[in-house]
Amino acid sequence: MNKKKLAQFHSQLESIRSELMGGVEKSNLGVKENEVGQVADISDDAARTYNRQLEGELEEQEWKKLKQVDNAIEKINTGEYGICTQCETTIPEARLEVVPYTEFCTQCLSEMEKNPKATTITEKNPFEEN
């Protein structure tokens, strides 16, 4: 992949990273504001609990995406960007244009979706309990 194209992907990844970081900060502020409010009755309490759970799930998804973006930026810096983590073949630029932080080619991703138990874990999720 040429340097100009790598620079475009790097810029796009940095933009995605900035968006994610802003979203996480906004979400954290919203959680703090909700915790300050008083609970009027049991149905309000249940609604707030549900909303906190939903926000937690969104934060986890955002965290995973942020890690993928950071990994992609690191791969650009080390010259490994665009190489499938699983089979080590080149990921087509068309796929990278759609999902610039992808770690896998479509064939490996398809295989992992068919057999999720066979996937390798590359990063421990801090939201999971030991």
N, C-alpha and C positions, 0 to 999 in steps of 0.2 A: 504494500500500500504506500502511495506516495506521501510526502511530508505535508502537502497542502490538505489532502483528505484527512490525514491524522490530526492536523490542527483544527479542522472543522469538527471532527468528532470530539476532540478535547474541549472545544468551546461549548458544544452542545451538552456534554456531560457536566461541565462546570455550571451551566445554566440550570440543568435538572437538579444538581446538588444544592444550588442556592434556593430553588423553589422548595425542595424538601426540607431544608433547614428552616426556612421561614414558616412552613406549615407546621413543623414540630413545635416551634416556639409559640405560634398562635394557639395551637391545641393545648399546650401546657398552661398558657394564660387563661384559656377558657375553663380548664379543669379547676384552677385555683379560684376563679371568680364564682364558679358553681358551688364550691365547697364553702364559701363565705356566706352564701344565702341560707336562710332558715328554712327548715322543713315544715310545711304547713300541715300536711297530713300524710297518711301512709301511702296513698296513691302517688303523691308527689315524690316521696322517698323512693318508691319503686321505679318511677320514671327516671329519677336521677341516677339510681344504681344501674339501670339499663343503659343510659347514656354514657356513664363512665366505662362500662364494659365495652361498649361500641367504640369509644375513643381509644381504649387500650388496644383493641384489635387493629384499629387504623394505625396507631403508633407503631405496632409491631410490623405491619406491612410496610410502612414508611421506613422503618429501621432496616428491614431486609433490602428494600430498594436502594437505600442510601449506601449500604455495604456493597451492593453490586456496582453502583456508580463509582464508589471509591476504588474498588478492585479494578474496574475498567480504566480509570485514570492512572492507576499504578501500572497497569499493563502497557498503557501508552508510553509511560516513562521508561519502562524496562524493555520495550520493543516486542512485547508479547501480545499486543492488542490484536483482536480479530482471529485468535487461535482458540479452537474449542478446547475447553478444560478436560473433557472426557476423552475424545479421540485424537486430539491435537492436529486436526485438519483446519484449513482456513475457513472461517465463517464468511459466507458471501456478503459483499458490501450492501446489497439490497436488504439483507436481514439486519445488519448493523444500523442502517438508516432508519429502520422501523423501531428497533430496540437497541440503542447504542451501548447499553450496559449488559447485553446478553453475554453469558459465559459459554453457551452451548450452541452447536449447529442444530438445525431443525431435526436432523435424523436422530441425534443423541437425545434431544429434548423429547421427541416422540417416544423413543424407547423408555426413557425415564418415567414418562407419564403412564405408559402401559404397565410398567413394573416399578412402582415407587419404592419398594423395599430394596431394590438393587442400586439405588442412587448413593453416591458418596457424599458424606457431610464434610463441607469444606470450612465451615465456620460455626462455632457454638452460638446459639441464640441466647442472649442474656435474659430473655423473658421466660425461658423454660426453667423448670425446677430441676435440681439434680436428682 
